[in-house]
């Protein structure tokens, strides 16, 4: 019963996880059918080789700079700051990236891994369509076949992204099983991978799934937090007081938080989708309301019944509509390093309109959840503090939801 | 390990007979049906049964078993109810029963409590396709303590050294999938696949059962060349889907004969 190598000591520094078995404390692991095992081993070996290869690092950085549009600005939101009259609010503008969200950081990194492994075919799941578009984009750029699984309900909600993926040459497969959303798209992508494992790389879109995916996706997304560190330093600020990010699977949050985990004076808040309210069954607040279980290859917090069946999440935002969460977030919750909270659909919509009207920026509904938390946080802050919100994506894909909200509110004046 | 399952496997080897095992989903099409069907399988000479515990998101399963799991969940099946079905069957029937499902429902029930209850109910083994060797190591001592076999899976893409490692942790038999993919696909073994199965027998010390996509008498004979026997799931569930419960007593033994002997199957084919 030997283990590949000793896990880090339980008191290991908080940013030194996962251990060799892919665990963050008691969360993570590799709960997959044996068929996937060789692919995960190959992926881990390739990743470990390339992460120390200067040529790989250089190519990744170059793609991020010249193709994705990095670094993204750290924008001082003067009007939003004035609105609250407390801490200074900065927005990390991941919405300005090619394809409109942070997802492209990860898909560039993973397609380079796929190429190194000699894979010709790429699959991915998508909820809001942002990861699907980012995957279809890099598959086109690197000349690979691409198939995206998307819940039939999400295809309706995010139709412009379906059209984008098709224009980019990807096949979009509608998933009609279960709740017809992100969880079912992920299950169907895993079934595809089981079937075509020798030729296909599965680009998981968040810090979820079996080891080494949570590690790999964090590695490619941590550029967000690293840039924030440099940008604040350049502005003469040693460190922020608060970092805020929305959490569905949790990749944009992990990307922002990770470089700051060992800085004890930085407080971090992950905002989950409260849907119609966490006292109703209609939410996706996995960390606030779920409990640990095993799903999609990982041990993590899950929304589930007493009998361990996975529950139907609800969020107005298709990208947060997932009943699990990255295992590292489960770990950071239990370690009390990150505070996890939630805002409702309604609060997120209001925050989106506030940003649009005050700063001239239309955020993605996912990112609007992070913005909505400012309402609760800012009154407790001081003017000499700094708050950084990860504006993980732009709102073009959500226009039909926003317009409907506007009409319900009675036209242009509202809210 | 389960004495009964050991004995059955030893007999099969001594008689040089191929094992036939059927998979059914607990509570599909109804809870009553499950309790009725398993005794019929015993009478028809099925060597052992896999009884599925339904899960909302069965990632290793094709559409037929997904549908059966949904139906079972709608019928109110829980881990507790599956164990109750076993208890009812065990009042009069001793056919080896292996419970097969996904890890989370069992984990929520409590792994040790589950294993203890299984021993009390004379369940013979457990198959959890999403609990691979490394993740199972923590639990294997419970299984040993409660004389329950934990069945590990392998696939045609499993490296030889890993097959041998899994063999060392095996107590009853190894479940080998006929291909890489989900349950219930149409599949014909390729020359590479045949090579794998021939090699497999030299690698392992325990019997091998082949499942996934095994549907017919021809499959039964074909895979029988390479393994102790086969497991048939999707084809049996499809057969049950169209079957009037009043016909179970005649149709189910006929289905078993059709697989073993190639006799014409009754309706549902």
Interface residues (C-beta under 8 A of the other chain):
Chain A: X1 X3 X21 X29 X30 X31 X32 X33 X34 X35 X37 X38 X177 X178 X183 X184 X187 X190 X191 X194 X195 X197 X198 X293 X294 X295 X296 X297 X302 X304 X306 X307 X308 X309 X310
Chain B: X55 X56 X57 X59 X60 X62 X66 X73 X78 X79 X80 X102 X103 X104 X105 X106 X107 X108 X109 X129 X130 X131 X132 X133 X134 X135 X137 X140 X152 X153 X154 X155 X157 X158 X159 X162 X177 X180 X181 X182 X185
